[in-house]
């Protein structure tokens, strides 16, 4: 077993059920959650607290329809780093955290170094974002790919098929 896997918390069937239910609806009262996973309230609540303390549950949020709040354009931005130095990576991390439009950022393997998911109201907003980003961050190349249609988006992790 790798050192990484050795640090993972042990999750039994009940923990997985709890996580599954909370990923579907984090507003469930403890009584309902306990009923759905086959526990009484106190043991269920203790398990939830244990999962939070272990960092398995990292937060509880409301999911919002982007188009209902004026975020009609999703852009995937591929970035090739100007160089691969620690200084550039540190500057990159600092710059991107300042943009609320960037809702995901991933360091990638392959031809592209970073992939950003950006959500903005429209093309003019994206252009302003792009111009500001390229002014603040020197890059070898930036490629923008515009989403025409969101086909699937979920916050449900495939916990039933994951083995720990």
Contact map, one row per residue, 1 for C-alpha under 8 A:
11101100000000000000000000000000000000000000000000000000000000000000000000000000000000000000000000000000000000000000000000000000000000000000000000000000000000000000
11111100000000000000000000000000000000000000000000000000000000000000000000000000000000000000000000000000000000000000000000000000000000000000000000000000000000000000
11111110000000000000000000000000000000000000000000000000000000000000000000000000000000000000000000000000000000000000000000000000000000000000000000000000000000000000
01111111000000000000000000000000000000000000000000000000000000000000000000000000000000000000000000000000000000000000000000000000000000000000000000000000000000000000
11111111000000000000000000000000000000000000000000000000000000000000000000000000000000000000000000000000000000000000000000000000000000000000000000000000000000000001
11111111000000000000000000000000000000000000000000000000000000000000000000000000000000000000000000000000000000000000000000000000000000000000000000000000000000000000
00111111100000000000000000000000000000000000000000000000000000000000000000000000000000000000000000000000000000000000000000000000000000000000000000000000000000000000
00011111110000000000000000000000000000000000000000000000000000000000000000000000000000000000000000000000000000000000000000000000000000000000000000000000000000000001
00000011111000000000000000000000000000000000000000000100000000000000000000000000000000000000000000000000000000000000000000000000000000000000000000000000000000000000
00000001111100000000000000000000000000000000000000000000000000000000000000000000000000000000000000000000000000000000000000000000000000000000000000000000000000000001
00000000111111110000000000000000000000000000000000000000000000000000000000000000000000000000000000000000000000000000000000000000000000000000000000000000000000000001
00000000011111110000000000000000000000000000000000000000000000000000000000000000000000000000000000000000000000000000000000000000000000000000000000000000000000000000
00000000001111111000000000000000000000000000000000000000000000000000000000000000000000000000000000000000000000000000000000000000000000000000000000000000000000000000
00000000001111111100000000000000000010000000000000000000000000000000000000000000000000000000000000000000000000000000000000000000000000000000000000000000000000000000
00000000001111111110000000000000000000000000001000100000000000000000000000000000000000000000000000000000000000000000000000000000000000000000000000000000000000000000
00000000001111111111000000000000000000000000000000000000000000000000000000000000000000000000000000000000000000000000000000000000000000000000000000000000000000110000
00000000000011111111100000000000000010000000000000000000000000000000000000000000000000000000000000000000000000000000000000000000000000000000000000000000000000000000
00000000000001111111110000000000100010000000000100000000000000000000000000000000000000000000000000000000000000000000000000000000000000000000000000000000000000000000
00000000000000111111111000000000000000000000000000000000100000000000000000000000000000000000000000000000000000000000000000000000000000000000000000000000000000100000
00000000000000011111111100000000000000000000000000000000000000000000000000000000000000000000000000000000000000000000000000000000000000000000000000000000000100100000
00000000000000001111111111000000100100000000000000000000000000000000000000000000000000000000000000000000000000000000000000000000000000000000000000000000000000000000
00000000000000000111111111110000100000000000000000000000000000000000000000000000000000000000000000000000000000000000000000000000000000000000000000000000000000000000
00000000000000000011111111000000000000000000000000000000000000000000000000000000000000000000000000000000000000000000000000000000000000000000000000000000001110000000
00000000000000000001111111000000000000000000000000000000000000000000000000000000000000000000000000000000000000000000000000000000000000000000000000000000000100000000
00000000000000000000111111110000000000000000000000000000000000000000000000000000000000000000000000000000000000000000000000000000000000000000000000000000000000000000
00000000000000000000111111110000000000000000000000000000000110000000000000000000000000000000000000000000000000000000000000000000000000000000000000000000000000000000
00000000000000000000010011111000000000000000000000000000000000000000000000000000000000000000000000000000000000000000000000000000000000000000000000000000000000000000
00000000000000000000010011111101100000000000000000000000000000000000000000000000000000000000000000000000000000000000000000000000000000000000000000000000000000000000
00000000000000000000000000111111100000000000000000000000000000000000000000000000000000000000000000000000000000000000000000000000000000000000000000000000000000000000
00000000000000000000000000011111110000001001100000000000000000000000000000000000000000000000000000000000000000000000000000000000000000000000000000000000000000000000
00000000000000000000000000001111111000011000000000000000000000000000000000000000000000000000000000000000000000000000000000000000000000000000000000000000000000000000
00000000000000000000000000011111111100000000000000000000000000000000000000000000000000000000000000000000000000000000000000000000000000000000000000000000000000000000
00000000000000000100110000011111111110000001000000000000000000000000000000000000000000000000000000000000000000000000000000000000000000000000000000000000000000000000
00000000000000000000000000000111111111111001100000000000000000000000000000000000000000000000000000000000000000000000000000000000000000000000000000000000000000000000
00000000000000000000000000000011111111111000000000000000000000000000000000000000000000000000000000000000000000000000000000000000000000000000000000000000000000000000
00000000000000000000100000000001111111100000000000000000000000000000000000000000000000000000000000000000000000000000000000000000000000000000000000000000000000000000
00000000000001001100000000000000111111100000000000000000000000000000000000000000000000000000000000000000000000000000000000000000000000000000000000000000000000000000
00000000000000000000000000000000011111110000000000000000000000000000000000000000000000000000000000000000000000000000000000000000000000000000000000000000000000000000
00000000000000000000000000000000011111111011000000000000000000000000000000000000000000000000000000000000000000000000000000000000000000000000000000000000000000000000
00000000000000000000000000000010011001111111000000000000000000000000000000000000000000000000000000000000000000000000000000000000000000000000000000000000000000000000
00000000000000000000000000000110011000111111100000000000000000000000000000000000000000000000000000000000000000000000000000000000000000000000000000000000000000000000
00000000000000000000000000000000000000011111110000000000000000000000000000000000000000000000000000000000000000000000000000000000000000000000000000000000000000000000
00000000000000000000000000000000000000111111111000000000000000000000000000000000000000000000000000000000000000000000000000000000000000000000000000000000000000000000
00000000000000000000000000000100110000111111111100000000000000000000000000000000000000000000000000000000000000000000000000000000000000000000000000000000000000000000
00000000000000000000000000000100010000001111111110000000000000000000000000000000000000000000000000000000000000000000000000000000000000000000000000000000000000000000
00000000000000000000000000000000000000000111111111000000000000000000000000000000000000000000000000000000000000000000000000000000000000000000000000000000000000000000
00000000000000100000000000000000000000000011111111100000000000000000000000000000000000000000000000000000000000000000000000000000000000000000000000000000000000000000
00000000000000000100000000000000000000000001111111110000000000000000000000000000000000000000000000000000000000000000000000000000000000000000000000000000000000000000
00000000000000000000000000000000000000000000111111111000000000000000000000000000000000000000000000000000000000000000000000000000000000000000000000000000000000000000
00000000000000000000000000000000000000000000011111111100000000000000000000000000000000000000000000000000000000000000000000000000000000000000000000000000000000000000
00000000000000100000000000000000000000000000001111111111100000000000000000000000000000000000000000000000000000000000000000000000000000000000000000000000000000000000
00000000000000000000000000000000000000000000000111111111110000000000000000000000000000000000000000000000000000000000000000000000000000000000000000000000000000000000
00000000000000000000000000000000000000000000000011111111100000000000000000000000000000000000000000000000000000000000000000000000000000000000000000000000000000000000
00000000100000000000000000000000000000000000000001111111100000000000000000000000000000000000000000000000000000000000000000000000000000000000000000000000000000000000
00000000000000000000000000000000000000000000000000111111110000000000000000000000000000000000000000000000000000000000000000000000000000000000000000000000000000000000
00000000000000000000000000000000000000000000000000111111110000000000000000000000000000000000000000000000000000000000000000000000000000000000000000000000000000000000
00000000000000000010000000000000000000000000000000111111111100000000000000000000000000000000000000000000000000000000000000000000000000000000000000000000000000000000
00000000000000000000000000000000000000000000000000010011111100000000000000000000000000000000000000000000000000000000000000000000000000000000000000000000000000000000
00000000000000000000000000000000000000000000000000000000111110000000000000000000000000000000000000000000000000000000000000000000000000000000000000000000000000000000
00000000000000000000000001000000000000000000000000000000111111000000000000000000000000000000000000000000000000000000000000000000000000000000000000000000000000000000
00000000000000000000000001000000000000000000000000000000001111100000000000000000000000000000000000000000000000000000000000000000000000000000000000000000000000000000
00000000000000000000000000000000000000000000000000000000000111110000000000000000000000000000000000000000000000000000000000000000000000000000000000000000000000000000
00000000000000000000000000000000000000000000000000000000000011111000000000000000000000000000000000000000000000000000000000000000000000000000000000000000000000000000
00000000000000000000000000000000000000000000000000000000000001111101000000000000000000000000000000000000000000000000000000000000000000000000000000000000000000000000
00000000000000000000000000000000000000000000000000000000000000111111100000000000000000000000000000000000000000000000000000000000000000000000000000000000000000000000
00000000000000000000000000000000000000000000000000000000000000011111111100000000000000000000000000000000000000000000000000000000000000000000000000000000000000000000
00000000000000000000000000000000000000000000000000000000000000001111111100000000000000000000000000000000000000000000000000000000000000000000000000000000000000000000
00000000000000000000000000000000000000000000000000000000000000011111111000000000000000000000000000000000000000000000000000000000000000000000000000000000000000000000
00000000000000000000000000000000000000000000000000000000000000001111111000000000000000000000000000000000000000000000000000000000000000000000000000000000000000000000
00000000000000000000000000000000000000000000000000000000000000000111111100000000000000000000000000000000000000000000000110000000000000000000000000000000000000000000
00000000000000000000000000000000000000000000000000000000000000000111111111000000000000000000000000000000000000000000001111000000000000000000000000000000000000000000
00000000000000000000000000000000000000000000000000000000000000000110011111000000000000000000000000000000000000000000001111000000000000000000000000000000000000000000
00000000000000000000000000000000000000000000000000000000000000000000001111100000000000000000000000000000000000000000001111100000000000000000000001100000000000000000
00000000000000000000000000000000000000000000000000000000000000000000001111110000000000000000000000000000000000000000111100000000000000000000000001100000000000000000
00000000000000000000000000000000000000000000000000000000000000000000000011111000000000000000000000000000000000000000111000000000000000000000000111100000000000000000
00000000000000000000000000000000000000000000000000000000000000000000000001111100000000000000000000000000000000000011110000000000000000000000000111100000000000000000
00000000000000000000000000000000000000000000000000000000000000000000000000111110000000000000000000000000000000000011110000000000000000000000011110000000000000000000
00000000000000000000000000000000000000000000000000000000000000000000000000011111000000000000000000000000000000011111000000000000000000000000011110000000000000000000
00000000000000000000000000000000000000000000000000000000000000000000000000001111100000000000000000000000000000011111000000000000000000000011111000000000000000000000
00000000000000000000000000000000000000000000000000000000000000000000000000000111110000000000000000000000000000111100000000000000000000000011110000000000000000000000
00000000000000000000000000000000000000000000000000000000000000000000000000000011111100010000000000000000000000001100000000000000000000000111100000000000000000000000
00000000000000000000000000000000000000000000000000000000000000000000000000000001111100010000000000000000000000000000000000000000000000000111100000000000000000000000
00000000000000000000000000000000000000000000000000000000000000000000000000000000111110010000000000000000000000000000000000000000000000000011000000000000000000000000
00000000000000000000000000000000000000000000000000000000000000000000000000000000111111011000000000000000000000000000000000000000000000000000000000000000000000000000
00000000000000000000000000000000000000000000000000000000000000000000000000000000001111111000000000000000000000000000000000000000000000000000000000000000000000000000
00000000000000000000000000000000000000000000000000000000000000000000000000000000000111111100000000000000000000000000000000000000000000000000000000000000000000000000
00000000000000000000000000000000000000000000000000000000000000000000000000000000000011111110000000000000000000000000000000000000000000000000000000000000000000000000
00000000000000000000000000000000000000000000000000000000000000000000000000000000111111111111000000000000000000000000000000000000000000000000000000000000000000000000
00000000000000000000000000000000000000000000000000000000000000000000000000000000000111111111100000000000000000000000000000000000000000000000000000000000000000000000
00000000000000000000000000000000000000000000000000000000000000000000000000000000000001111111110000000000000000000000000000000000000000000000000000000000000000000000
00000000000000000000000000000000000000000000000000000000000000000000000000000000000000111111111000000000000000000000000000000000000000001000000000000000000000000000
00000000000000000000000000000000000000000000000000000000000000000000000000000000000000011111111100000000000000000000000000000000000000001000000000000000000000000000
00000000000000000000000000000000000000000000000000000000000000000000000000000000000000001111111110000000000000000000000000000000000000000000000000000000000000000000
00000000000000000000000000000000000000000000000000000000000000000000000000000000000000000111111111000000000000000000000000000000000000000000000000000000000000000000
00000000000000000000000000000000000000000000000000000000000000000000000000000000000000000011111111100000000000000000000000000000000010011000000000000000000000000000
00000000000000000000000000000000000000000000000000000000000000000000000000000000000000000001111111100100000000000000000000000000000000000000000000000000000000000000
00000000000000000000000000000000000000000000000000000000000000000000000000000000000000000000111111110100000000000000000000000000000000000000000000000000000000000000
00000000000000000000000000000000000000000000000000000000000000000000000000000000000000000000011111110000000000000000000000000000000000000000000000000000000000000000
00000000000000000000000000000000000000000000000000000000000000000000000000000000000000000000001111111100000000000000000000000000000000000000000000000000000000000000
00000000000000000000000000000000000000000000000000000000000000000000000000000000000000000000000011111110000000000000000000000000000000000000000000000000000000000000
00000000000000000000000000000000000000000000000000000000000000000000000000000000000000000000000000111110000000000000011100000000000000000000000000000000000000000000
00000000000000000000000000000000000000000000000000000000000000000000000000000000000000000000000110111111100000000001111000000000000000000000000000000000000000000000
00000000000000000000000000000000000000000000000000000000000000000000000000000000000000000000000000011111100000000001111000000000000000000000000000000000000000000000
00000000000000000000000000000000000000000000000000000000000000000000000000000000000000000000000000000111110000000001110000000000000000000000000000000000000000000000
00000000000000000000000000000000000000000000000000000000000000000000000000000000000000000000000000000111111000000111100000000000000000000000000000000000000000000000
00000000000000000000000000000000000000000000000000000000000000000000000000000000000000000000000000000001111100000111000000000000000000000000000000000000000000000000
00000000000000000000000000000000000000000000000000000000000000000000000000000000000000000000000000000000111110001110000000000000000000000000000000000000000000000000
00000000000000000000000000000000000000000000000000000000000000000000000000000000000000000000000000000000011111011110000000000000000000000000000000000000000000000000
00000000000000000000000000000000000000000000000000000000000000000000000000000000000000000000000000000000001111111000000000000000000000000000000000000000000000000000
00000000000000000000000000000000000000000000000000000000000000000000000000000000000000000000000000000000000111111000000000000000000000000000000000000000000000000000
00000000000000000000000000000000000000000000000000000000000000000000000000000001000000000000000000000000000011111000000000000000000000000000000000000000000000000000
00000000000000000000000000000000000000000000000000000000000000000000000000000111000000000000000000000000000111111110000000000000000000000000000000000000000000000000
00000000000000000000000000000000000000000000000000000000000000000000000000000111100000000000000000000000001111111110000000000000000000000000000000000000000000000000
00000000000000000000000000000000000000000000000000000000000000000000000000000111100000000000000000000000111100011111000000000000000000000000000000000000000000000000
00000000000000000000000000000000000000000000000000000000000000000000000000011110000000000000000000000000111100011111100000000000000000000000000000000000000000000000
00000000000000000000000000000000000000000000000000000000000000000000000000011110000000000000000000000111110000000111110000000000000000000000000000000000000000000000
00000000000000000000000000000000000000000000000000000000000000000000000001111000000000000000000000000111100000000011111000000000000000000000000000000000000000000000
00000000000000000000000000000000000000000000000000000000000000000000000001111000000000000000000000001111000000000001111100000000000000000000000000000000000000000000
00000000000000000000000000000000000000000000000000000000000000000000001111100000000000000000000000001110000000000000111110000000000000000000000000000000000000000000
00000000000000000000000000000000000000000000000000000000000000000000011111000000000000000000000000001000000000000000011111101100000000000000000000000000000000000000
00000000000000000000000000000000000000000000000000000000000000000000011110000000000000000000000000000000000000000000001111101100000000000000000000000000000000000000
00000000000000000000000000000000000000000000000000000000000000000000001110000000000000000000000000000000000000000000000111111100000000000000000000000000000000000000
00000000000000000000000000000000000000000000000000000000000000000000000010000000000000000000000000000000000000000000000111111110000000000000000000000000000000000000
00000000000000000000000000000000000000000000000000000000000000000000000000000000000000000000000000000000000000000000000001111111000000000000000000000000000000000000
00000000000000000000000000000000000000000000000000000000000000000000000000000000000000000000000000000000000000000000000111111111100000000000000000000000000000000000
00000000000000000000000000000000000000000000000000000000000000000000000000000000000000000000000000000000000000000000000111111111110000000000000000000000000000000000
00000000000000000000000000000000000000000000000000000000000000000000000000000000000000000000000000000000000000000000000000111111111000000000000000000000000000000000
00000000000000000000000000000000000000000000000000000000000000000000000000000000000000000000000000000000000000000000000000011111111100000000000000000000000000000000
00000000000000000000000000000000000000000000000000000000000000000000000000000000000000000000000000000000000000000000000000001111111110000000000000000000000000000000
00000000000000000000000000000000000000000000000000000000000000000000000000000000000000000000000000000000000000000000000000000111111111000000000000000000000000000000
00000000000000000000000000000000000000000000000000000000000000000000000000000000000000000000000000000000000000000000000000000011111111100000000000000000000000000000
00000000000000000000000000000000000000000000000000000000000000000000000000000000000000000000000000000000000000000000000000000001111111110000000000000000000000000000
00000000000000000000000000000000000000000000000000000000000000000000000000000000000000000000001000000000000000000000000000000000111111111000000000000000000000000000
00000000000000000000000000000000000000000000000000000000000000000000000000000000000000000000000000000000000000000000000000000000011111111110000000000000000000000000
00000000000000000000000000000000000000000000000000000000000000000000000000000000000000000000000000000000000000000000000000000000001111111100000000000000000000000000
00000000000000000000000000000000000000000000000000000000000000000000000000000000000000000000001000000000000000000000000000000000000111111100000000000000000000000000
00000000000000000000000000000000000000000000000000000000000000000000000000000000000000000011001000000000000000000000000000000000000011111110000000000000000000000000
00000000000000000000000000000000000000000000000000000000000000000000000000000000110000000000000000000000000000000000000000000000000001111111000000000000000000000000
00000000000000000000000000000000000000000000000000000000000000000000000000000011111000000000000000000000000000000000000000000000000001001111110000000000000000000000
00000000000000000000000000000000000000000000000000000000000000000000000000000011111000000000000000000000000000000000000000000000000000000111110000000000000000000000
00000000000000000000000000000000000000000000000000000000000000000000000000000011110000000000000000000000000000000000000000000000000000000011111000000000000000000000
00000000000000000000000000000000000000000000000000000000000000000000000000001111000000000000000000000000000000000000000000000000000000000011111100000000000000000000
00000000000000000000000000000000000000000000000000000000000000000000000000001110000000000000000000000000000000000000000000000000000000000000111110000000000000000000
00000000000000000000000000000000000000000000000000000000000000000000000000111100000000000000000000000000000000000000000000000000000000000000011111000000000000000000
00000000000000000000000000000000000000000000000000000000000000000000000000111100000000000000000000000000000000000000000000000000000000000000001111100000000000000000
00000000000000000000000000000000000000000000000000000000000000000000000011110000000000000000000000000000000000000000000000000000000000000000000111110000000000000000
00000000000000000000000000000000000000000000000000000000000000000000000011110000000000000000000000000000000000000000000000000000000000000000000011111100000000000000
00000000000000000000000000000000000000000000000000000000000000000000000000000000000000000000000000000000000000000000000000000000000000000000000001111100000000000000
00000000000000000000000000000000000000000000000000000000000000000000000000000000000000000000000000000000000000000000000000000000000000000000000000111110000000000000
00000000000000000000000000000000000000000000000000000000000000000000000000000000000000000000000000000000000000000000000000000000000000000000000000111111100000000000
00000000000000000000000000000000000000000000000000000000000000000000000000000000000000000000000000000000000000000000000000000000000000000000000000001111100000000000
00000000000000000000000000000000000000000000000000000000000000000000000000000000000000000000000000000000000000000000000000000000000000000000000000000111110000000000
00000000000000000000000000000000000000000000000000000000000000000000000000000000000000000000000000000000000000000000000000000000000000000000000000000111111000000000
00000000000000000000000000000000000000000000000000000000000000000000000000000000000000000000000000000000000000000000000000000000000000000000000000000001111110000000
00000000000000000000001000000000000000000000000000000000000000000000000000000000000000000000000000000000000000000000000000000000000000000000000000000000111110000000
00000000000000000001001100000000000000000000000000000000000000000000000000000000000000000000000000000000000000000000000000000000000000000000000000000000011111000000
00000000000000000000001000000000000000000000000000000000000000000000000000000000000000000000000000000000000000000000000000000000000000000000000000000000011111100000
00000000000000000000000000000000000000000000000000000000000000000000000000000000000000000000000000000000000000000000000000000000000000000000000000000000000111111100
00000000000000010011000000000000000000000000000000000000000000000000000000000000000000000000000000000000000000000000000000000000000000000000000000000000000011111100
00000000000000010000000000000000000000000000000000000000000000000000000000000000000000000000000000000000000000000000000000000000000000000000000000000000000001111100
00000000000000000000000000000000000000000000000000000000000000000000000000000000000000000000000000000000000000000000000000000000000000000000000000000000000001111110
00000000000000000000000000000000000000000000000000000000000000000000000000000000000000000000000000000000000000000000000000000000000000000000000000000000000001111111
00000000000000000000000000000000000000000000000000000000000000000000000000000000000000000000000000000000000000000000000000000000000000000000000000000000000000001111
00001001011000000000000000000000000000000000000000000000000000000000000000000000000000000000000000000000000000000000000000000000000000000000000000000000000000000111
